[in-house]
Amino acid sequence: MLSDRAFDAAHLWHPYAGMTTPGPVHEVAEAEGVWLTLRDGTRMIDAMSSWWCAAHGHRHPALVAAMTAQLQRLPHVMFGGLTHGPAIDLGRKLLALLPEGLNRIFYADSGSVAVEVALKMALQAQVARGHPGRTRFASVRGGYHGDTWKAMSLCDPETGMHGHFGSALAPQIFVPAPPVRFGDAWPEDPERNGLAAVADLFGRQHDQIAAFILEPVVQGAGGMRFYHPAYLRGLRDLCDQHGILLILDEIATGFGRTGRMFAMEHAAVVPDILCLGKALTGGMMSFAATIATTAVAQAISTGSPGVLMHGPTFMANPLACAAAAASLDLLAMGEWPAQVAAIETQLSAALAPARALPGVADVRILGAIGVIEMRQPLDAPHVHAHARHSGVFLRPFGRLLYTMPPYITTPDELSLITQTMLEIAGWHQ
């Protein structure tokens, strides 16, 4: 019989990995707070919040209690023709956080599916409004929206996965990434702030575009870039002028990660459709939501066929709804703004020395996000192996070494994270 490690290597596929020469993995036996405990007893800080979702840390007692109680009553029931208390309770709590106008909630399985649903909403709404030719979508370069088929076509066309799937992916429309960094002075000249490219595109092809989708302020897996919120305000105006719907993908940025409850609040912009996920359940299980305005919902509901053509089997799963409602209760307690602000301050000071390293191209921090961008790609297997020694789990990609720690991370724990990042950055000269 194969050992557990050998079985894993022989039969279990891991994200973005091959099966002939699978990379090394750490076998986690337990997780609590910010700590992962491996099978051999080694402990590591989860500096990634397990791909950005465990905002409250692992196995938070309030989330465990909510899920345990729900598990004993109603783990799952289909949402077609039925409803239940956890879905209603979560809906009320979500609407209390969201700006006025975003009030029609579609629960989905994952962030990528939430994006697919948003695209369907936009297309159906445009057709219902008498624009059957608006079947394409526009976005900015440098973005990432998930690995499902249509979402994948809207990820960056150069750094994303477009090239690996060739003509099988329907071509979408891209403008350059927002050029002005978060915190820099905003130039009013559209040629300099990036909005001229959007205006030119809309002027030529607005009758083909159903919606424009992008991540507000923070471009996540596409490059961890932070751009000026004023870009969103200008984009909102241009979308309104040309009848194009605006979709904001807050799957990675929502629920406090950038220092605001939602990143769109930095710009005071309200989209027509909003995608949420990742930290929605506090990292307890996969869940997401796509939220539309009344205008979008009414257009879909009064057009043909009069219904939104999507319905996941596990839509509004009661267990996930209970976890999400408990997670929103933790956010409502109001500790997270101070926690995120403290993390931002410490990251800014602790990672500043990396700027002097010759192998470092840039260092940037926003909220509970810290990024060291190298001049050359990182040796990911080397970084991965260092986790056991350092006691910090980091998962870099390309030239980016970054952390998105849980909000409950203490100053001492954060110091261990930043010390490890500086060590790794120092290797790559």
C-alpha positions in Angstrom: 0.0 0.0 0.0 1.3 3.5 -0.9 2.1 5.9 1.9 -0.2 8.9 2.2 2.5 11.1 0.7 3.1 8.7 -2.2 -0.7 8.3 -2.8 -1.1 12.1 -2.9 1.8 12.4 -5.4 0.5 9.6 -7.6 -3.2 10.4 -7.6 -4.2 13.8 -6.3 -4.0 16.8 -8.6 -3.0 20.1 -6.9 -3.7 23.6 -8.2 -1.6 24.6 -11.3 0.5 21.5 -11.0 1.3 18.5 -13.2 1.1 14.8 -12.3 4.4 13.5 -13.7 6.6 15.7 -11.5 4.3 17.1 -8.8 5.9 19.7 -6.6 6.4 19.3 -2.8 3.5 19.7 -0.5 3.2 20.1 3.3 0.6 17.8 4.9 -1.5 19.8 7.3 -3.1 18.0 10.2 -4.7 20.9 12.0 -5.3 24.6 11.7 -6.2 27.1 14.4 -6.0 30.9 14.4 -3.1 31.9 12.1 -1.3 28.6 12.6 -1.1 25.4 10.5 0.2 22.3 12.2 1.7 19.7 10.0 1.5 16.0 10.4 5.0 15.8 12.0 4.1 18.6 14.4 5.8 21.5 12.6 3.9 24.7 12.9 3.7 27.5 10.2 1.8 30.8 10.1 -0.6 30.8 7.2 0.5 34.1 5.8 -1.8 33.7 2.8 -5.1 33.3 4.8 -5.4 30.1 2.7 -5.7 32.0 -0.6 -7.1 35.1 1.1 -10.3 33.7 2.6 -9.5 32.9 6.3 -9.8 36.6 7.3 -10.7 35.7 10.9 -8.1 32.9 11.1 -8.7 29.2 11.0 -11.4 27.4 13.0 -12.8 30.5 14.7 -15.1 29.4 17.5 -18.0 31.5 16.4 -17.9 30.1 12.9 -17.5 26.5 14.1 -20.5 26.9 16.5 -22.7 28.4 13.8 -21.9 25.6 11.4 -22.2 22.9 14.0 -25.7 24.1 15.0 -26.8 24.3 11.3 -25.3 20.9 10.6 -27.7 19.4 13.2 -30.7 21.0 11.7 -30.4 21.4 7.9 -27.1 20.8 6.2 -28.5 21.3 2.7 -31.7 21.6 0.7 -32.2 22.6 -2.9 -33.1 26.3 -3.4 -35.4 25.7 -6.3 -39.0 26.1 -5.0 -37.7 26.2 -1.4 -36.1 28.7 0.9 -34.7 28.7 4.5 -33.8 30.9 7.4 -30.0 31.0 6.9 -30.3 32.3 3.3 -32.7 35.0 4.5 -30.6 35.9 7.5 -27.5 36.2 5.4 -29.3 38.3 2.8 -30.4 40.8 5.4 -26.9 41.1 6.8 -25.3 41.5 3.3 -27.8 44.3 2.4 -26.9 46.1 5.6 -23.3 46.3 4.4 -23.9 47.2 0.8 -24.7 50.6 -0.7 -28.2 51.4 -1.6 -29.3 50.0 -4.9 -27.4 46.7 -4.8 -30.2 44.5 -3.4 -30.9 41.4 -5.6 -28.7 38.5 -4.3 -27.8 35.3 -6.2 -25.9 32.8 -4.1 -23.4 30.7 -5.9 -20.8 28.0 -5.2 -17.5 29.8 -5.7 -16.0 33.1 -6.8 -15.4 32.0 -10.3 -19.0 30.9 -10.6 -20.1 34.2 -9.2 -18.3 35.9 -12.1 -20.0 33.6 -14.6 -23.4 34.5 -13.1 -22.6 38.2 -13.3 -21.7 37.9 -17.0 -25.0 36.0 -17.6 -26.9 38.8 -15.8 -25.3 41.5 -17.9 -26.0 39.7 -21.2 -29.6 38.9 -20.3 -30.2 42.4 -19.1 -28.8 44.0 -22.3 -30.8 41.6 -24.5 -34.0 42.4 -22.5 -33.3 46.1 -23.0 -33.3 45.7 -26.8 -29.5 45.3 -27.4 -29.0 41.8 -28.7 -25.7 42.8 -30.3 -24.1 43.5 -26.9 -22.6 40.1 -26.4 -19.0 40.9 -25.6 -17.2 42.0 -22.4 -14.4 44.4 -21.8 -11.8 44.6 -19.0 -8.4 45.9 -18.1 -5.1 44.1 -18.6 -3.6 42.8 -15.4 -6.8 41.4 -14.1 -7.9 37.9 -12.8 -11.5 36.7 -12.5 -11.3 32.9 -12.0 -10.5 29.7 -13.8 -13.9 28.8 -15.2 -14.4 29.2 -19.0 -15.9 32.6 -19.5 -14.2 34.1 -16.5 -10.9 32.8 -17.8 -11.4 34.7 -21.0 -11.4 38.0 -19.0 -8.2 37.4 -17.2 -5.1 39.1 -18.5 -4.5 38.0 -22.1 -0.8 37.9 -21.6 -0.1 36.8 -18.1 -3.3 34.8 -17.8 -4.3 31.5 -19.4 -5.5 32.7 -22.8 -2.6 31.4 -24.7 -2.8 27.9 -23.3 -6.3 27.5 -24.8 -5.9 29.3 -28.1 -9.0 29.9 -30.2 -11.2 27.9 -27.9 -11.6 31.0 -25.7 -13.9 33.6 -27.1 -11.9 36.8 -27.5 -12.8 39.6 -25.2 -11.8 43.3 -25.3 -9.1 44.8 -23.2 -7.7 48.3 -22.4 -4.4 49.0 -20.7 -4.2 48.4 -17.0 -5.0 51.6 -14.9 -1.7 53.5 -15.0 -1.9 55.6 -11.9 -0.9 54.0 -8.6 -2.9 54.1 -5.5 -1.7 57.1 -3.4 -0.1 59.0 -6.4 -1.5 62.3 -7.6 -4.4 61.9 -10.0 -3.8 63.6 -13.4 -7.0 65.0 -14.9 -5.7 64.4 -18.4 -7.5 61.3 -19.7 -4.5 60.4 -21.8 -2.4 60.1 -18.7 -4.9 58.6 -16.3 -6.0 55.8 -18.6 -9.6 56.8 -19.2 -8.9 58.0 -22.8 -8.4 54.4 -23.9 -11.8 53.4 -22.3 -13.6 56.4 -23.9 -12.1 55.5 -27.3 -13.1 51.9 -27.0 -16.6 52.7 -25.9 -17.0 55.3 -28.7 -16.1 52.6 -31.3 -17.6 49.4 -29.9 -20.2 50.3 -27.2 -22.9 48.6 -29.3 -21.0 45.3 -28.9 -20.2 45.5 -25.1 -22.6 44.2 -22.5 -20.5 45.0 -19.5 -17.1 46.1 -18.3 -15.6 44.0 -15.5 -12.6 44.7 -13.2 -11.3 44.3 -9.7 -11.7 47.6 -7.8 -8.4 49.2 -6.6 -6.5 46.0 -6.2 -5.7 43.7 -9.2 -5.1 40.4 -7.4 -3.7 37.2 -8.9 -3.0 39.1 -12.2 -0.2 41.0 -10.6 -1.0 42.4 -7.2 -1.2 46.0 -8.5 -2.9 48.8 -6.6 -4.4 51.6 -8.7 -6.0 55.0 -8.1 -9.7 54.9 -7.1 -10.5 57.9 -9.3 -10.1 55.5 -12.3 -13.3 53.7 -11.1 -15.2 57.0 -10.9 -14.3 57.9 -14.4 -15.1 54.4 -15.6 -18.5 54.5 -13.9 -19.3 57.8 -15.8 -18.2 56.3 -19.1 -20.3 53.2 -18.6 -23.3 55.3 -17.9 -22.8 57.4 -21.0 -22.7 54.4 -23.2 -25.3 52.1 -21.6 -22.6 49.6 -20.5 -23.0 47.8 -17.3 -20.3 47.9 -14.7 -19.3 44.7 -12.8 -17.0 44.9 -9.9 -15.2 41.7 -8.8 -14.7 42.1 -5.0 -14.0 38.4 -4.5 -10.5 39.0 -3.2 -10.9 42.5 -1.9 -14.2 42.3 -0.1 -14.8 42.2 3.7 -12.0 44.5 4.9 -8.9 43.4 3.1 -8.0 46.8 1.7 -8.9 48.8 4.9 -12.5 49.4 3.7 -15.4 46.9 4.0 -15.3 46.8 0.2 -12.6 48.2 -2.1 -15.2 50.1 -4.1 -15.7 52.4 -1.1 -12.3 53.9 -1.8 -13.9 55.4 -4.9 -17.5 55.8 -3.6 -18.6 53.9 -6.7 -21.6 51.5 -6.9 -21.6 48.9 -9.7 -24.5 47.5 -11.5 -23.4 44.0 -10.5 -21.1 43.0 -7.6 -19.2 39.7 -7.1 -18.3 38.5 -3.6 -16.6 35.3 -2.3 -13.5 34.1 -0.6 -13.7 35.7 2.9 -17.6 35.6 2.7 -17.6 32.5 4.9 -14.4 33.4 6.8 -12.7 30.6 4.9 -14.8 27.8 6.3 -16.2 26.6 3.0 -16.6 27.6 -0.6 -19.4 30.1 -1.2 -20.1 33.3 -3.2 -22.7 35.8 -4.1 -23.5 37.9 -7.2 -25.6 41.0 -6.3 -27.4 43.1 -8.8 -29.3 46.4 -8.8 -33.1 46.4 -9.0 -32.8 47.8 -12.6 -30.7 44.8 -13.8 -33.0 42.4 -12.0 -36.1 43.9 -13.5 -34.7 43.9 -17.0 -33.9 40.2 -16.8 -37.2 39.4 -15.2 -39.4 41.3 -17.7 -37.5 40.1 -20.8 -37.4 36.7 -22.4 -37.4 34.0 -20.9 -38.1 36.1 -17.8 -35.7 34.2 -15.5 -32.0 34.2 -14.8 -30.7 31.2 -16.6 -28.5 29.7 -13.8 -29.2 27.5 -10.8 -26.3 25.6 -9.0 -27.2 22.4 -7.1 -25.7 23.8 -3.9 -27.1 27.3 -4.4 -27.7 29.0 -1.0 -26.4 25.9 0.9 -27.7 26.4 4.5 -24.4 25.4 6.0 -22.5 28.0 4.0 -25.1 30.6 4.7 -24.8 30.0 8.4 -21.0 30.3 8.2 -21.2 33.5 6.2 -23.8 35.1 8.5 -21.5 34.3 11.5 -18.5 35.8 9.6 -20.5 39.0 9.0 -21.4 39.1 12.7 -17.7 39.1 13.5 -17.1 41.9 11.1 -20.0 43.8 12.6 -18.3 43.7 16.0 -16.0 46.4 14.5 -12.5 45.1 15.4 -11.3 44.6 11.9 -10.7 48.2 10.9 -8.2 48.7 13.7 -6.6 45.3 13.0 -6.2 45.9 9.3 -4.8 49.4 10.0 -2.3 48.0 12.4 -1.2 45.4 9.9 -0.8 48.0 7.2 1.3 50.2 9.4 3.6 47.3 10.5 3.9 46.0 6.9 4.9 49.4 5.7 7.7 49.8 8.2 8.9 46.2 8.2 9.0 45.7 4.5 10.6 49.1 3.7 14.2 47.7 3.9 13.4 45.4 0.9 13.4 48.5 -1.3 17.2 48.7 -0.9 17.7 45.1 -2.1 19.1 45.0 -5.7 16.8 42.1 -6.7 13.6 44.0 -5.6 11.7 46.1 -8.2 8.9 47.4 -5.9 7.3 47.2 -2.5 3.7 48.0 -2.0 1.2 47.8 0.8 -2.5 48.5 1.1 -4.6 47.4 4.1 -3.7 43.8 5.0 -1.8 43.2 1.8 2.0 43.4 1.5 3.8 42.8 -1.8 7.5 42.5 -2.7 7.9 42.5 -6.4 11.2 41.0 -7.6 13.1 41.8 -10.8 13.3 38.1 -11.6 10.9 35.1 -11.0 11.1 33.6 -7.6 12.3 30.0 -7.0 8.9 28.8 -5.8 10.1 25.3 -4.7 12.9 26.9 -2.7 10.4 29.3 -1.0 8.1 26.4 -0.4 10.8 24.3 1.3 11.8 27.3 3.5 8.4 27.3 5.1 9.2 24.5 7.5 12.4 26.2 8.6 11.0 29.7 8.9 7.6 28.8 10.4 5.8 30.9 7.7 3.9 29.5 4.8 4.1 31.8 1.7 3.1 30.9 -1.9 4.7 33.3 -4.4 3.9 33.4 -8.0 6.1 34.7 -10.8 8.1 37.7 -9.5 5.6 38.4 -6.6 6.3 37.5 -3.0 3.3 38.7 -1.0 1.3 38.2 2.2 -2.4 38.6 3.0 -2.4 37.5 6.7 -5.6 36.9 8.8 -6.8 40.1 10.5 -6.1 38.5 14.0 -2.4 38.2 13.3 -0.4 39.6 16.2 2.5 42.0 15.9 5.0 39.2 16.8 3.4 36.8 14.2 3.5 39.5 11.6 7.1 40.2 12.4 7.9 36.6 11.7 6.1 36.9 8.3 8.0 40.1 7.3 11.3 38.7 8.5 10.8 35.7 6.3 9.8 37.8 3.3 13.0 39.9 3.7 15.1 36.7 3.9 13.6 35.3 0.8 13.9 38.6 -1.1 17.5 38.7 0.0 18.3 35.4 -1.6 17.1 36.5 -5.1 19.8 39.0 -6.0 
